[in-house]
Amino acid sequence: NYRIPALLTLQNGNILAFADKRYNGAGDLPNRIEVMVKISTNNGTNWTGEKRVTPISTSTMDGNGDTGCVLDRKTGDVLALVAAGQGFLKSTSNDPIRIKVVRSKDGGESWLAPVDITSQVYGAGCKDLTRRNWQAAFVTSGNGLQMRNGRIIFVLNVRQTTSTFVENYILYSDDGGYKWRVSRGSPKNPRGGNEAKVVELNDGSLLMHIRWTPNRLQSRSYDYGETWTDATVITDL
């Protein structure tokens, strides 16, 4: 089974197509999942064979999937952020779903060993006194964002308590994806919503669109993603 596609165009025009290779059915983590990528050098007409992004998975607890990807335009590095190990709903602060960064320095041809950044983000190993009690977090799959000022941004789906209510924080890096920080705030709303996406507008503000049923939610940030307006319902999409 292949799920969770993500497409990324590089500065030379090459296209990277990521997908989860799921061995034990189509289910999410915990599962035997590996991230694969194919590359096209002719605008999607032809593709290479599969190239492995994450290590070989041999059990349900060592899988990696749900890729969020971004190109660092300053260095040319490609970053793939993946969820690993535990599942989102079973995750706890003491046994968290992991967040890992996998980096390619040659346009996706090869990938460095995954770097676990979970303790920078949340869970019992986190130094932040609030986030160390968060129960689960993962990065929205698909494209991340690099702002014009170089900041790399992903939406972080957060379950702060044992409930299933999800909030949308920002995970960001100002040094090319080595050190990561979490936004001070998230779009406040009583409805939840998840797997949001962010774009940078012409005025430098950020627009977040949030998956929700039956409509979508929208929020704005005017401080590079640190704080967000209350989420509003969008009915014309």
C-alpha positions as CSV (number, residue, x, y, z in Angstrom):
1,N,0.0,0.0,0.0
2,Y,1.2,3.5,-0.8
3,R,-0.4,6.5,0.9
4,I,0.3,10.2,1.9
5,P,1.9,11.6,-1.3
6,A,3.9,14.8,-1.2
7,L,5.4,16.7,-4.2
8,L,8.3,19.1,-4.0
9,T,9.9,21.1,-6.9
10,L,13.6,21.9,-6.6
11,Q,15.5,25.0,-7.9
12,N,16.7,23.1,-10.9
13,G,13.1,22.0,-11.9
14,N,13.4,18.4,-10.7
15,I,10.3,17.1,-8.9
16,L,10.4,14.9,-5.9
17,A,7.4,12.6,-5.2
18,F,7.3,11.2,-1.7
19,A,5.0,8.5,-0.4
20,D,4.5,6.1,2.5
21,K,5.2,2.5,1.7
22,R,2.9,0.6,4.1
23,Y,3.5,-3.1,4.5
24,N,0.7,-4.2,6.8
25,G,-2.3,-2.6,5.1
26,A,-3.1,1.1,4.8
27,G,-3.2,2.0,8.5
28,D,-1.3,4.8,10.2
29,L,1.4,4.4,12.8
30,P,2.2,2.2,14.6
31,N,2.8,0.2,11.5
32,R,5.6,-1.0,9.2
33,I,6.0,2.1,7.1
34,E,8.9,3.5,5.1
35,V,9.1,6.7,3.2
36,M,10.1,6.5,-0.4
37,V,10.8,9.1,-3.1
38,K,11.0,9.1,-6.8
39,I,12.6,11.9,-8.9
40,S,11.5,13.4,-12.3
41,T,13.9,15.5,-14.3
42,N,11.5,16.2,-17.1
43,N,8.5,17.8,-15.5
44,G,6.8,14.5,-14.4
45,T,7.0,12.6,-17.7
46,N,9.4,10.0,-16.4
47,W,10.5,9.0,-12.9
48,T,13.3,7.2,-11.3
49,G,12.8,4.0,-9.3
50,E,12.1,4.2,-5.6
51,K,14.8,5.7,-3.4
52,R,14.6,5.1,0.3
53,V,14.3,8.2,2.6
54,T,13.9,6.4,6.0
55,P,15.5,3.2,7.3
56,I,14.1,-0.3,6.7
57,S,11.1,-1.0,8.9
58,T,11.0,-4.5,10.5
59,S,8.2,-4.1,13.1
60,T,5.1,-2.1,13.8
61,M,7.0,0.1,16.2
62,D,9.9,1.3,14.0
63,G,7.9,2.8,11.1
64,N,8.3,6.3,9.7
65,G,5.7,8.1,7.6
66,D,3.5,11.1,6.9
67,T,6.2,13.2,5.3
68,G,6.2,17.0,5.4
69,C,8.8,18.3,3.0
70,V,10.5,21.6,2.2
71,L,13.4,23.0,0.2
72,D,15.8,25.3,2.0
73,R,16.5,27.8,-0.8
74,K,19.6,29.1,1.0
75,T,21.5,25.8,1.0
76,G,19.6,23.6,-1.5
77,D,19.0,21.0,1.2
78,V,15.8,19.0,1.1
79,L,14.2,18.3,4.5
80,A,11.7,15.6,5.1
81,L,10.0,15.7,8.5
82,V,8.3,12.4,9.5
83,A,6.3,10.9,12.3
84,A,7.8,7.8,13.8
85,G,7.1,4.9,16.2
86,Q,4.0,5.3,18.3
87,G,0.6,6.3,16.9
88,F,-1.0,9.7,17.4
89,L,-3.9,8.6,19.6
90,K,-1.9,6.2,21.7
91,S,1.0,8.7,22.2
92,T,1.7,10.0,25.7
93,S,4.3,12.5,27.0
94,N,6.3,9.5,28.3
95,D,5.9,7.4,25.2
96,P,5.4,10.0,22.4
97,I,5.0,9.7,18.7
98,R,8.5,10.8,17.5
99,I,9.3,13.6,15.1
100,K,12.4,13.1,13.0
101,V,14.2,15.2,10.3
102,V,15.7,13.5,7.3
103,R,18.0,15.6,5.2
104,S,19.2,15.3,1.6
105,K,22.1,17.4,0.3
106,D,22.0,16.1,-3.3
107,G,18.5,16.7,-4.5
108,G,16.9,13.6,-3.0
109,E,19.4,11.1,-4.5
110,S,20.5,10.1,-1.0
111,W,19.5,10.8,2.6
112,L,21.3,11.3,5.9
113,A,20.3,9.3,9.0
114,P,17.1,10.6,10.6
115,V,17.6,13.1,13.5
116,D,15.1,12.8,16.3
117,I,13.9,16.3,17.3
118,T,11.1,15.2,19.6
119,S,12.7,16.6,22.8
120,Q,13.0,20.0,21.1
121,V,9.2,20.0,20.5
122,Y,7.4,18.2,23.3
123,G,7.2,15.2,25.6
124,A,8.8,14.3,28.9
125,G,12.3,15.1,27.5
126,C,11.4,18.6,26.5
127,K,12.8,21.5,28.6
128,D,9.6,23.7,28.1
129,L,7.5,23.2,31.2
130,T,4.2,23.3,29.3
131,R,5.1,21.3,26.2
132,R,6.8,18.5,28.2
133,N,3.2,17.6,29.3
134,W,1.8,17.5,25.8
135,Q,0.6,14.1,24.8
136,A,1.1,14.0,21.1
137,A,2.3,16.0,18.1
138,F,3.0,15.4,14.4
139,V,3.8,17.6,11.4
140,T,1.1,18.0,8.7
141,S,2.2,16.0,5.7
142,G,2.8,17.6,2.3
143,N,4.6,20.8,1.6
144,G,6.0,23.0,4.4
145,L,6.9,26.6,3.8
146,Q,10.1,28.7,3.7
147,M,9.3,32.3,4.2
148,R,11.1,35.1,2.4
149,N,13.2,35.7,5.5
150,G,14.4,32.1,5.4
151,R,12.3,30.8,8.3
152,I,11.1,27.2,7.7
153,I,7.6,26.5,8.9
154,F,5.4,23.4,9.3
155,V,2.1,23.1,11.0
156,L,2.3,21.0,14.2
157,N,-0.9,19.0,15.1
158,V,-1.0,18.9,18.9
159,R,-3.0,16.9,21.4
160,Q,-2.2,18.6,24.7
161,T,-4.3,16.3,26.9
162,T,-5.7,12.8,26.8
163,S,-8.7,14.0,24.8
164,T,-8.7,13.8,21.0
165,F,-9.0,17.6,20.6
166,V,-6.3,18.9,18.2
167,E,-4.7,22.3,18.0
168,N,-2.6,23.7,15.2
169,Y,0.7,25.2,16.4
170,I,3.7,26.2,14.2
171,L,7.0,24.3,14.3
172,Y,9.7,26.5,12.8
173,S,13.5,26.8,12.3
174,D,15.7,29.8,11.6
175,D,18.9,27.9,10.9
176,G,18.0,25.5,8.1
177,G,16.3,22.8,10.1
178,Y,18.8,22.0,12.8
179,K,17.2,23.8,15.8
180,W,13.4,23.9,16.1
181,R,11.0,26.0,18.1
182,V,7.3,26.0,18.6
183,S,5.0,29.0,18.3
184,R,3.7,30.7,21.4
185,G,0.1,30.4,20.2
186,S,-2.3,28.6,17.9
187,P,-5.6,29.6,16.2
188,K,-8.1,29.5,19.1
189,N,-11.5,27.9,18.3
190,P,-13.9,25.4,19.9
191,R,-14.1,23.3,16.8
192,G,-10.7,21.7,16.6
193,G,-9.6,21.0,13.1
194,N,-6.3,19.5,12.0
195,E,-3.7,19.0,9.2
196,A,-3.6,22.7,8.3
197,K,-1.5,24.4,5.7
198,V,0.2,27.8,5.8
199,V,1.1,30.2,3.0
200,E,2.9,33.6,3.1
201,L,1.0,36.5,1.7
202,N,2.4,39.5,-0.2
203,D,2.4,41.6,2.9
204,G,4.5,39.1,4.8
205,S,1.6,37.8,7.0
206,L,0.8,34.1,7.2
207,L,-2.5,32.5,6.3
208,M,-3.5,29.2,7.8
209,H,-6.2,27.0,6.4
210,I,-7.4,24.2,8.6
211,R,-9.1,21.0,7.7
212,W,-12.5,20.8,9.4
213,T,-16.0,19.4,8.8
214,P,-18.2,20.5,7.1
215,N,-16.2,23.7,6.1
216,R,-12.7,25.0,6.5
217,L,-11.2,27.3,9.2
218,Q,-8.9,30.2,8.6
219,S,-6.5,32.2,10.7
220,R,-3.8,34.9,10.2
221,S,-0.5,35.6,11.8
222,Y,1.3,38.9,11.7
223,D,4.4,38.0,13.6
224,Y,6.0,35.2,11.5
225,G,3.8,32.5,13.0
226,E,4.3,33.1,16.7
227,T,0.7,34.1,17.4
228,W,-2.6,33.7,15.5
229,T,-6.0,35.3,15.2
230,D,-9.1,33.3,16.3
231,A,-10.1,30.8,13.7
232,T,-13.1,31.7,11.6
233,V,-15.3,29.4,9.5
234,I,-15.0,29.7,5.7
235,T,-18.2,28.7,4.0
236,D,-17.4,29.5,0.3
237,L,-14.8,26.7,-0.2
